[in-house]
Amino acid sequence: MTRGAPVFAETIQPMFLLFEEAGKFMAGRVISEADSSAQVELDSGKRLKVKAANMLLKFDKPAPAAFVSAAQALSQTVELEMAWEFSPEEEFSFADLARDYFSDKATLEQQAGILFRLFEAPHYFRRAGKGRFRKAPAEVIAQALAAMEKKKQVQLQIEQWVAELSRGECPPAIREQFYRILFRPDKNAPEYKAVVEASRATHTAPLDLLQKVGAIDSPYQFHCRRFLFENFPKGIGFPALDAAPIKDPLPLANVSAFSIDDSATTEIDDALSVHGLGSGQVTMGIHIAAPALALQPGSAIDQIGRARLSTVYMPGFKITMLPDAVVQTYTLLEGRACPAVSLYVTLDEATLEIKSTETRLERVPIAANLRHDQLDAWVTAQWLEDPAFEHANGNRNGLRLAPDRRNQLSFLFRLAKHLKAGREVTRGKPETFNRPDYNFRLVGNNGAEPDGSEQVQISTRQRGAPLDLIVAEAMILANSTWGNWMADLGVPGIYRSQASLAPGVKVRMGTKALPHAGIGVKSYAWSTSPLRRYTDLVNQWQIIACARHGKAAALAAPFKPKDAELFSIISAFDAAYSAYNGYQGAMERFWTLKYLLQNGITEIVASVFKENMVRADDLPLVLPVVGARDLPRGARVRVKLGDIDELTLDLTGTVIERMGVVAAVSGGPDTTEEEDDEVVAGPIAIAVDMGEADVLAGDNSA
């Protein structure tokens, strides 16, 4: 007998065959046989054609099932280390090794046992085809055994974690990987596998399970850390960077400018000035902070802005786009002459017709940083329009206004109403502000990062208040004027456009100067918030090129026509701005729900705005209700509130009284369908379309 050849039984009838099929060993009765193949019938009755290359052993007894069973039992007695020692360095067959391992008269069951054992141990023996093998190098075996031991230990660790989770305990490793497990899982990670297995074992959803075992410190931390995990994985801190100095010798403007912002605003992007009142020709200055005069595309600070793309706002806190030291270098701070890109608009004082516009790069003296939250009650429409009117208690807040500030604000308010009316003609219908803006104040917070336990106060201010309108119209004028100017000079910019006011037609961003139907302007390029929005910083670079080079600006501007970088910036900004607005909406909903809990509010008055959905009359709250079916849009109802879930931000209600008064449709005729799709469910599916709310509120809102 030739060494290396399998031992075949000599009995012809009945004849059985052990063979390999698709990586599995099978045995059956041979029905017919040719040189290259055989017909085999399995115990199940199924017949297979087996190629000669897959035939391994022929035997006449016992029956196939018993033979395979006996061989499998024998295979478990084979010690792999010993079999490896017995095996030769060159390629060998399983029959050879069986005779070396058992005896030179190894039975067919023993041969099959060796075959099965070698086949299931590729880390010891490499397969060479048709029952032939080659021993693996010792170092490879060592590595394989170490990997197998590691896998075993990982599985033991998973089982331990599953047991702990099932008992209501949270392993530290699970706590550390909490947000990754839920929102960006590596499905091969042991922590993820443990949570999935424990979830199945306890019949509990993963989020509920992790909440029960204490993995979540608080609902506020859950929302905050999830947002940071997804959008700021490296944290919100800044590297140590110094603000670049502005090297250009800028002329000092002969104006006394003032800004109008909320008291919490530190990124003061814009200021206004008025010159020539009473002369018949008035010049209004719109002055925008000019970080683009110092920062260069590709610089370290620019890369930070490019990564963040916008400041993130939330009640009581914000994550700025640029480091505070950089912001304070370029912000339009009271008492100093600040570098600015200024748009001067010359108007007929009587008719308010625009005679000319001019853009200058200069230093602008900032005389005052006015705060609208301190002035709104004082600077009313009546106070601005009637020079003889004085409030009964005088300036009870002790606010300081320059002697000529009232006249300047009165002119700007008249101009703002005029500009708004002109836009409304273009857009084809008036803008209305039936819905108020809501301000959130966390008592004692003072700008520090909240922890979720703060007392929250919610106040309202009507959209379209005089100071809001003044700033809003000035910024719209600047953004549209500069947008048109860049287009005329062939300089690309980042534009916002809206084809029409038809339902479903959304605002889009692009590089073409297209009309914005929602605002009612020929083109619209965000340019007035370069400290807070990266798109505005990009547009400011382009505007500065226009101011310096005029008709040659297209060649000198940092971004050229059809520049792929602009499209990349637009895409990234769209995604980031949507995520940031979604988080702001979620946090406002969180604090609104906290307000309900803190004040023991169990009932609200609300208005129906779509089927089974209502909007609270006095709070920034939208929720689904039972009992509003078939009620018309605008119907007012009293709603009993259900349980509040601060983790999912869920709240439902039940209509307990139909008040019988149909209010005006909330939001007015300019409200889009998208604006009604406010936060209703939990943080997993938060979506808030801010539309142009920040523009209409003054392009200055937090």
C-alpha positions in Angstrom: 0.0 0.0 0.0 1.3 3.4 -1.0 1.8 5.8 2.0 -0.6 8.7 1.8 -3.5 6.8 0.2 -6.6 6.4 2.3 -7.6 2.8 3.3 -10.8 1.8 1.4 -13.0 -1.0 2.5 -12.9 -3.9 0.0 -16.5 -4.9 0.4 -18.6 -3.9 -2.6 -22.2 -4.3 -1.2 -23.3 -2.2 0.5 -20.8 0.6 -0.1 -20.8 3.9 1.8 -18.9 7.1 1.1 -17.6 9.9 3.4 -17.2 13.1 1.4 -16.9 16.8 1.7 -19.7 19.1 0.4 -19.5 22.9 0.7 -17.2 22.7 3.7 -19.2 20.0 5.5 -18.7 16.3 5.9 -21.5 14.0 4.8 -21.9 10.2 4.4 -24.3 8.2 2.3 -24.8 5.0 0.3 -23.1 4.8 -3.1 -25.6 4.0 -5.8 -23.3 4.2 -8.8 -19.7 5.2 -9.4 -17.7 6.4 -12.4 -14.1 7.5 -12.8 -14.7 11.1 -11.9 -17.9 11.0 -9.7 -20.3 8.9 -7.8 -24.1 9.1 -7.1 -24.7 9.0 -3.4 -28.0 8.7 -1.5 -28.1 10.3 1.9 -30.2 8.9 4.8 -32.8 11.6 4.1 -33.3 10.1 0.6 -31.7 13.0 -1.1 -29.3 12.1 -3.9 -26.1 14.0 -4.7 -23.4 13.8 -7.4 -20.1 13.7 -5.6 -16.9 14.6 -7.5 -13.9 12.3 -7.1 -11.9 15.3 -5.6 -14.4 15.4 -2.7 -14.4 11.7 -1.9 -12.5 10.9 1.4 -13.4 7.4 2.7 -15.3 4.4 1.5 -16.6 1.9 4.1 -19.2 -0.9 4.4 -20.1 -0.6 8.0 -21.6 0.7 10.2 -24.4 2.8 8.6 -23.4 6.3 7.6 -25.0 8.1 10.6 -23.4 5.7 13.1 -20.0 6.0 11.4 -20.0 9.8 11.4 -21.2 9.8 15.1 -18.4 7.4 16.1 -15.8 9.4 14.2 -16.9 12.7 15.8 -16.7 11.1 19.3 -13.2 9.9 18.5 -12.2 13.3 17.1 -12.7 14.9 20.6 -10.1 12.5 22.1 -7.4 13.7 19.7 -5.0 16.0 21.4 -4.1 18.7 18.9 -0.7 19.5 20.5 0.3 15.8 20.2 -1.1 15.4 16.7 0.9 18.5 15.7 4.1 16.9 17.1 3.4 13.6 15.3 2.7 15.3 11.9 5.6 15.7 9.4 6.9 19.0 8.1 5.8 18.3 4.5 2.2 18.0 3.3 0.4 14.9 4.6 -3.0 13.1 4.4 -5.3 12.5 7.4 -4.9 8.8 6.9 -1.1 9.1 7.3 -1.5 11.0 10.5 -4.1 8.6 11.8 -1.6 5.7 11.4 1.1 7.7 13.2 -1.2 8.9 15.9 -3.2 5.7 16.7 -1.4 2.8 15.1 -0.4 1.6 11.7 -3.7 -0.3 11.6 -5.8 2.7 12.3 -9.5 2.0 11.8 -11.7 3.9 9.3 -13.5 5.5 12.3 -10.1 6.6 13.7 -9.0 8.0 10.3 -12.3 9.9 10.0 -11.8 11.1 13.6 -8.4 12.6 12.8 -9.9 14.2 9.6 -12.7 15.9 11.6 -10.2 17.1 14.3 -7.7 18.5 11.9 -10.4 20.2 9.8 -11.8 22.1 12.8 -8.4 23.3 13.9 -7.0 25.5 11.1 -4.8 27.3 13.6 -2.8 24.0 14.0 -3.2 22.5 10.5 -3.7 24.3 7.2 -6.0 22.6 4.7 -4.4 21.6 1.4 -7.4 20.0 -0.3 -8.9 16.4 -0.4 -8.1 15.5 3.1 -4.5 16.8 3.0 -3.0 19.2 5.5 0.2 21.0 6.4 1.2 21.8 10.0 1.2 25.5 10.9 4.3 27.2 12.2 4.7 27.3 16.0 4.5 31.1 16.1 1.3 31.2 14.2 -0.2 28.7 16.6 0.9 30.8 19.6 -0.8 33.9 18.1 -4.0 32.0 17.2 -4.2 30.5 20.7 -3.7 33.9 22.3 -6.4 35.3 20.1 -8.8 32.5 21.0 -8.0 33.0 24.7 -8.7 36.7 24.3 -12.0 36.0 22.6 -12.9 33.6 25.4 -12.1 36.2 28.0 -14.1 38.9 26.1 -17.1 36.5 26.0 -16.8 35.9 29.8 -16.6 39.7 30.3 -19.8 40.2 28.2 -21.6 37.5 30.2 -20.5 39.3 33.5 -21.8 42.6 32.2 -25.0 41.1 31.1 -25.5 39.7 34.6 -24.7 43.0 36.2 -27.1 44.9 33.9 -29.8 42.4 34.5 -29.4 42.9 38.3 -29.8 46.7 37.8 -26.1 47.6 38.0 -24.2 49.6 35.5 -20.6 48.5 34.8 -18.2 51.4 34.4 -17.2 50.4 30.9 -20.9 50.5 29.8 -21.3 54.0 31.4 -18.2 55.3 29.6 -19.4 54.0 26.2 -23.1 54.9 26.8 -23.5 57.4 24.0 -21.5 55.4 21.5 -23.6 52.3 22.3 -26.8 54.1 21.7 -26.1 56.5 18.9 -22.9 55.4 17.0 -22.5 51.7 17.9 -19.7 49.4 17.0 -21.7 46.2 16.8 -18.6 44.1 17.4 -17.7 45.9 20.6 -18.3 43.9 23.8 -20.0 46.8 25.5 -22.6 47.0 22.7 -23.1 43.2 22.7 -23.6 43.2 26.4 -26.3 45.8 26.3 -28.1 44.1 23.4 -28.0 40.7 25.2 -29.1 42.3 28.5 -31.9 44.1 26.7 -33.1 40.8 25.3 -32.8 39.0 28.6 -34.7 41.6 30.5 -37.2 42.3 27.7 -36.3 46.1 28.1 -35.5 48.6 25.4 -31.8 49.6 25.5 -32.5 53.2 26.5 -34.9 52.2 29.2 -32.5 49.6 30.5 -29.6 52.0 30.7 -31.8 54.6 32.4 -32.9 52.0 35.0 -29.3 50.9 35.8 -28.2 54.6 36.4 -26.1 55.1 33.2 -27.8 58.5 32.7 -26.8 61.1 35.3 -29.7 63.4 34.5 -32.1 64.1 31.5 -30.3 67.4 30.9 -26.9 65.7 30.8 -28.3 63.1 28.5 -29.4 65.7 25.9 -26.3 67.8 26.3 -23.7 65.0 26.1 -25.4 63.3 23.3 -25.3 66.5 21.3 -21.6 67.0 22.1 -20.8 63.4 21.3 -22.3 63.7 17.9 -21.1 67.2 17.0 -18.1 68.0 19.3 -16.4 64.6 19.9 -13.2 66.4 20.8 -14.9 68.7 23.3 -15.9 72.4 23.1 -12.6 73.9 24.3 -10.3 75.9 22.0 -6.6 75.6 21.5 -4.5 78.6 22.7 -4.5 81.0 19.7 -4.0 84.7 19.5 -6.2 86.8 17.4 -4.5 88.0 14.3 -3.9 91.8 14.1 -5.4 93.9 11.3 -2.4 95.2 9.4 -4.2 97.5 7.1 -4.1 101.2 8.0 -7.9 101.9 8.2 -9.3 105.4 8.3 -11.4 106.5 11.3 -15.1 107.0 10.4 -16.7 110.3 11.3 -19.7 108.7 12.9 -21.0 107.8 16.4 -22.3 104.2 16.0 -24.4 102.1 18.4 -25.4 98.5 18.5 -28.7 96.9 19.6 -28.5 93.5 21.1 -29.7 91.3 24.0 -27.8 91.8 27.3 -26.3 88.3 27.0 -24.8 89.0 23.6 -21.0 89.0 23.5 -20.5 88.5 19.7 -21.6 92.0 18.7 -21.5 91.8 14.9 -23.4 94.9 13.8 -23.9 98.6 14.7 -25.8 101.5 13.2 -25.2 105.2 12.7 -27.2 108.1 11.4 -25.8 111.4 10.0 -27.5 114.4 8.4 -30.9 114.5 10.2 -32.6 117.8 9.3 -30.5 118.4 6.2 -32.9 116.8 3.8 -30.4 114.0 3.0 -29.6 111.4 5.6 -26.8 108.8 5.6 -27.4 105.6 7.5 -24.3 103.5 8.3 -24.6 99.7 8.8 -21.3 98.7 10.4 -20.3 95.0 10.6 -17.5 93.6 12.7 -14.6 92.7 10.3 -12.7 89.6 11.4 -12.1 88.9 7.7 -9.7 91.9 7.6 -7.3 89.9 9.8 -8.2 86.2 9.4 -7.1 84.5 6.3 -8.7 81.4 4.7 -6.8 78.3 5.8 -5.4 80.0 9.0 -5.6 78.2 12.3 -8.5 80.4 13.5 -10.2 80.0 10.2 -9.9 76.2 10.5 -11.7 76.4 13.9 -14.5 78.4 12.3 -14.7 76.1 9.4 -15.0 73.1 11.7 -17.7 74.6 13.9 -19.5 76.7 11.2 -21.8 78.5 13.7 -22.3 79.5 17.3 -24.6 77.0 19.1 -27.3 78.7 21.2 -29.4 77.2 24.0 -31.2 78.6 27.0 -28.6 79.8 29.5 -25.5 78.8 27.5 -23.8 78.9 24.1 -20.9 77.3 22.3 -19.2 80.0 20.3 -17.9 79.5 16.8 -14.7 81.3 17.6 -12.6 81.5 20.8 -13.7 84.3 23.2 -10.3 86.0 22.9 -10.8 86.3 19.1 -14.4 87.4 19.5 -13.4 90.2 21.9 -10.7 91.4 19.5 -13.2 92.0 16.7 -16.5 92.5 18.5 -18.0 96.0 18.2 -17.5 96.9 21.9 -18.6 100.2 23.3 -15.9 102.8 23.9 -13.5 101.9 21.1 -12.9 102.3 17.4 -13.5 98.9 15.9 -12.5 97.6 12.4 -15.6 97.3 10.3 -17.0 96.7 6.9 -19.5 99.6 6.6 -22.4 100.1 4.2 -23.4 103.7 3.9 -26.9 104.2 2.5 -27.8 107.8 1.5 -31.5 108.6 1.5 -33.9 111.4 0.8 -35.0 112.4 4.3 -38.6 113.1 3.3 -39.3 110.3 0.8 -36.8 107.7 2.1 -35.7 107.0 -1.4 -32.3 105.4 -1.6 -30.0 107.7 -3.5 -26.7 105.8 -3.3 -24.8 103.1 -1.4 -21.1 102.9 -0.6 -19.0 100.2 1.1 -15.9 101.2 3.2 -13.3 99.4 5.2 -12.6 101.6 8.3 -12.5 101.9 12.0 -15.8 102.8 13.5 -16.2 104.5 16.9 -18.8 102.6 18.9 -20.5 105.0 21.3 -23.0 102.6 22.9 -24.0 99.0 23.1 -27.8 99.3 23.6 -29.7 96.3 25.0 -33.2 95.8 23.7 -34.3 93.8 26.7 -33.6 96.9 28.8 -35.1 99.3 26.3 -38.1 97.6 24.8 -40.5 98.9 27.4 -39.1 102.4 26.9 -38.5 102.6 23.1 -42.1 102.0 21.9 -43.7 102.9 18.7 -45.6 105.8 20.3 -42.3 107.1 21.9 -40.6 106.9 18.5 -43.4 108.4 16.4 -44.6 111.2 18.7 -41.9 113.7 19.8 -44.2 115.1 22.5 -44.9 111.7 24.1 -43.1 110.8 27.3 -43.7 107.8 29.5 -45.5 108.6 32.7 -42.7 107.6 35.0 -39.9 108.9 32.8 -36.9 106.7 32.2 -37.6 104.5 35.3 -34.8 102.1 34.4 -32.1 104.8 34.6 -31.1 104.0 31.0 -28.7 106.4 29.4 -29.5 107.5 25.9 -27.5 110.2 24.1 -29.4 113.4 23.5 -29.8 112.8 19.8 -30.4 109.0 20.1 -34.2 109.4 20.1 -34.2 111.3 16.9 -31.9 108.7 15.3 -34.0 105.8 16.5 -37.2 107.6 15.3 -35.7 108.0 11.8 -34.5 104.4 11.7 -38.0 103.2 12.8 -39.7 105.2 10.1 -37.1 103.8 7.5 -37.6 100.3 8.8 -41.4 100.5 8.3 -40.8 101.9 4.8 -38.4 99.1 3.8 -40.7 96.5 5.2 -43.6 97.8 3.3 -41.5 97.7 0.1 -40.5 94.1 0.7 -44.1 93.2 1.3 -45.0 94.5 -2.1 -42.3 92.3 -3.7 -43.3 89.2 -1.7 -47.0 89.7 -2.6 -48.4 89.6 0.9 -47.7 91.2 4.3 -45.5 89.8 7.0 -47.3 89.2 10.3 -45.9 88.3 13.7 -48.8 86.8 15.6 -46.6 84.5 17.5 -44.4 85.9 20.2 -40.7 85.3 20.8 -39.9 83.5 24.1 -36.9 84.3 26.3 -35.5 81.8 28.6 -33.6 82.8 31.8 -32.0 80.3 34.1 -31.9 81.9 37.5 -28.4 82.2 38.9 -26.8 80.7 35.8 -24.8 83.7 34.7 -23.7 82.1 31.5 -22.1 79.0 33.1 -23.0 75.6 31.6 -26.2 74.5 33.3 -26.7 71.2 35.0 -30.5 70.9 34.5 -31.5 71.8 38.0 -31.8 75.5 37.6 -35.0 77.4 38.1 -36.2 78.5 34.6 -38.1 81.7 33.8 -39.9 82.1 30.5 -41.0 85.6 29.3 -42.4 86.8 26.0 -41.7 89.7 23.7 -43.7 90.3 20.6 -41.9 89.8 17.3 -41.6 92.9 15.3 -41.0 95.2 18.3 -39.5 98.6 17.1 -35.9 97.9 18.0 -36.2 94.4 16.4 -37.6 95.9 13.3 -34.9 98.6 13.1 -32.1 96.0 13.2 -33.9 93.4 11.1 -34.5 95.8 8.2 -31.0 97.3 8.3 -29.5 93.8 8.1 -31.8 92.7 5.3 -30.8 95.8 3.4 -27.1 95.1 3.9 -27.4 91.4 3.0 -29.4 92.1 -0.1 -27.3 95.1 -1.2 -24.0 93.3 -0.8 -25.5 90.2 -2.4 -26.5 92.2 -5.5 -23.1 94.0 -5.5 -21.1 90.7 -5.5 -23.3 89.3 -8.3 -22.8 92.5 -10.4 -19.0 92.3 -10.1 -19.0 88.6 -10.9 -17.8 87.6 -7.4 -19.3 84.4 -6.1 -20.9 84.3 -2.6 -23.1 82.1 -0.5 -26.7 83.0 -1.0 -30.1 82.0 0.5 -33.0 81.9 -1.9 -36.6 80.8 -2.1 -38.3 80.4 -5.4 -41.8 81.2 -4.1 -44.1 81.3 -1.0 -46.0 78.2 -2.2 -46.4 75.5 0.5 -43.4 73.2 0.6 -41.0 75.5 -1.2 -38.1 75.7 1.2 -35.2 78.2 1.6 -32.0 76.9 -0.1 -28.4 77.8 0.0 -26.3 78.2 -3.1 -23.7 80.3 -5.0 -26.1 82.0 -7.3 -27.8 85.3 -6.6 -31.4 84.2 -6.9 -34.5 85.9 -5.5 -35.7 85.2 -1.9 -39.5 85.2 -2.1 -39.9 84.9 1.7 -38.1 88.1 2.4 -39.0 89.9 -0.9 -35.5 90.8 -2.2 -33.7 90.3 -5.4 -30.9 88.3 -3.7 -29.8 87.6 -0.2 -26.3 86.8 1.1 -25.8 86.3 4.8 -23.0 88.8 5.6 -23.9 90.6 8.8 -22.8 88.0 11.5 -19.2 87.0 10.7 -18.4 86.3 14.4 -21.3 83.8 14.7 -21.8 82.2 11.2 -19.1 80.9 8.9 -21.1 81.7 5.8 -21.0 85.4 6.8 -17.3 85.2 7.3 -16.8 83.7 3.8 -19.0 86.4 2.3 -17.1 89.1 4.1 -13.9 88.0 2.5 -15.6 88.3 -0.9 -17.1 91.7 0.0 -13.7 93.0 1.1 -12.3 92.0 -2.3 -15.1 94.0 -3.9 -14.4 97.0 -1.8 -10.6 96.9 -2.5 -10.6 95.9 -6.2 -13.9 96.9 -7.7 -14.4 95.4 -11.2 -11.2 93.3 -10.7 -12.6 91.7 -7.6 -13.4 88.4 -9.2 -9.7 87.8 -9.8 -8.7 89.0 -6.3 -11.4 87.3 -4.2 -10.4 84.2 -2.1 -13.1 82.1 -3.7 -13.4 82.1 -7.5 -16.5 81.3 -9.6 -17.5 77.6 -9.4 -15.1 77.1 -6.6 -15.7 73.6 -5.2 -14.8 74.9 -1.7 -17.9 77.1 -1.6 -20.1 74.1 -2.3 -18.3 72.1 0.3 -18.8 74.9 2.9 -22.5 75.1 2.0 -23.0 71.4 2.4 -21.2 71.3 5.8 -23.0 74.5 7.0 -26.4 73.1 6.1 -25.8 70.0 8.1 -24.3 71.7 11.1 -26.9 74.5 11.2 -29.7 72.0 11.1 -28.2 70.0 13.9 -27.5 73.1 16.0 -31.0 74.5 15.5 -32.4 71.0 16.3 -30.5 71.0 19.6 -31.6 74.5 20.5 -35.2 73.5 19.9 -34.8 70.4 22.0 -33.2 72.4 24.9 -36.0 75.0 24.7 -38.5 72.2 24.9 -36.6 70.6 27.8 -36.7 73.9 29.8 -40.3 74.4 28.9 -41.2 71.0 30.3 -39.1 71.8 33.3 -41.0 75.1 33.7 -44.3 73.1 33.8 -42.9 70.8 36.5 -41.4 73.6 38.6 -44.6 75.6 38.5 -47.0 72.7 38.9 -48.8 73.5 35.7 -51.2 70.7 34.8 -53.5 72.6 32.3 -52.9 75.0 29.5 -55.0 76.9 26.9 -53.9 76.1 23.4 -54.9 76.5 19.7 -55.3 73.7 17.2 -52.9 74.1 14.3 -53.3 70.7 12.7 -55.2 67.5 13.3 -54.7 66.4 16.9 -51.9 68.9 17.5 -52.1 72.0 19.5 -49.8 75.0 20.3 -49.9 76.5 23.8 -51.1 80.1 23.8 -48.5 81.4 26.3 -45.6 78.9 26.1 -43.3 77.7 23.4 -44.9 74.3 23.5 -46.5 72.0 20.8 -48.0 68.7 21.8 -50.4 66.0 20.5 -53.8 65.8 22.2 -56.7 63.5 22.4 -60.1 65.0 21.7 -59.2 67.6 19.0 -60.3 65.6 16.1 -62.3 67.5 13.5 -61.7 70.8 15.3 -60.8 73.7 12.8 -57.4 75.2 12.7 -57.2 78.0 15.2 -59.8 76.6 17.6 -58.9 77.3 21.2 -59.1 74.5 23.8 -58.3 73.8 27.4 -55.9 70.9 27.7 -55.1 68.6 30.7 -51.5 67.6 30.5 -50.3 64.1 30.9 -47.0 62.8 32.3 -43.8 64.5 31.3 -40.8 62.5 30.2 -37.7 64.7 30.4 -35.6 62.1 28.7 -37.6 61.6 25.5 -39.2 65.1 25.8 -42.6 63.5 25.3 -45.8 65.2 26.6 -49.4 64.5 25.5 -52.6 66.0 26.6 -56.4 65.6 26.6 -58.9 68.3 25.5 -61.2 68.9 28.5 -62.9 72.1 27.2 -63.7 73.5 23.8 -63.6 77.2 24.4 -65.7 78.0 21.3 -63.5 80.9 20.1 -61.6 80.5 16.9 -58.4 82.6 17.1 -56.4 83.9 14.2 -54.2 81.2 12.6 -51.1 81.1 14.7 -48.1 82.4 12.9 -50.0 84.6 10.4 -50.3 84.2 6.7 -46.5 84.2 6.1 -46.1 81.0 8.3 -44.9 78.1 6.2 -45.8 74.5 6.7 -42.3 73.8 7.8 -42.5 76.2 10.7 -45.4 74.2 12.0 -43.3 71.0 12.2 -41.9 71.9 15.6 -40.5 69.6 18.3 -43.2 67.1 19.3 -41.4 63.9 20.1 -38.1 63.0 21.8 -34.5 63.8 21.0 -34.0 61.0 18.6 -36.2 62.7 16.0 -35.9 66.4 16.8 -36.3 68.7 13.7 -36.8 72.4 13.8 -36.9 74.4 10.7 -36.0 78.0 11.8 -36.6 79.3 8.3 -35.7 83.0 8.3 -36.8 83.6 11.9 -33.4 85.0 12.8 -33.6 87.5 10.0 -37.1 88.6 10.7 -36.2 88.9 14.3 -33.3 91.2 13.5 -30.7 88.7 12.2 -29.4 89.1 15.7 -31.3 86.6 17.7 -29.8 84.1 20.0 
